């Protein structure tokens, strides 16, 4: 009998969603839920990832100063999101 290493519940859920054809939808939801982990506490305190349509992430930002700042960091934020997920889930961000 072979001993197997137990998998984390997150890994099991991700595999299940992939098998059901819902892998990309799961990864999109993961972006929304992990926004603070992806962008850090300071940015998360002034912004909220709301939804992903196609490959565009919609983010509500508290004020125009932060909206401009995040717009200037858009390329880096897109890279962080996709690196966090492990694949290209988004290719654009709309800050509003």
LINRATA-V70279 format. One record per backbone hydrogen bond with DSSP energy under -1.0 kcal/mol. NH is the residue of the N-H (numbers start at 1). CO is the residue of the C=O. E is the energy in kcal/mol with one decimal. If there is no record, write none. Layout:
{{NH & CO & E} {NH & CO & E}}
//
This chain:
{{12 & 8 & -2.1} {13 & 9 & -2.6} {14 & 10 & -2.4} {15 & 11 & -2.3} {16 & 12 & -2.4} {17 & 13 & -2.8} {18 & 14 & -2.2} {19 & 15 & -2.6} {20 & 16 & -1.9} {21 & 18 & -1.5} {22 & 17 & -3.6} {26 & 22 & -2.4} {27 & 23 & -2.1} {28 & 24 & -2.2} {29 & 25 & -2.2} {30 & 26 & -2.1} {31 & 27 & -1.6} {32 & 28 & -1.6} {33 & 29 & -2.4} {34 & 30 & -1.8} {38 & 34 & -2.1} {39 & 35 & -2.7} {40 & 36 & -2.1} {44 & 40 & -2.3} {45 & 41 & -1.9} {46 & 43 & -1.3} {48 & 60 & -2.5} {50 & 58 & -3.0} {51 & 58 & -1.1} {53 & 56 & -2.6} {56 & 53 & -2.3} {57 & 92 & -2.6} {58 & 51 & -2.9} {59 & 94 & -2.6} {60 & 48 & -2.6} {62 & 46 & -3.1} {67 & 63 & -2.2} {68 & 64 & -2.3} {69 & 65 & -2.1} {70 & 66 & -3.0} {71 & 67 & -2.1} {72 & 68 & -1.8} {74 & 71 & -1.1} {77 & 73 & -2.4} {78 & 74 & -2.7} {79 & 75 & -2.0} {80 & 76 & -2.3} {81 & 77 & -2.7} {82 & 78 & -2.4} {83 & 79 & -2.4} {84 & 80 & -2.5} {85 & 81 & -2.0} {86 & 82 & -2.2} {87 & 82 & -1.2} {89 & 87 & -1.0} {91 & 55 & -3.0} {92 & 55 & -1.4} {94 & 57 & -2.9} {96 & 59 & -2.6}}
//
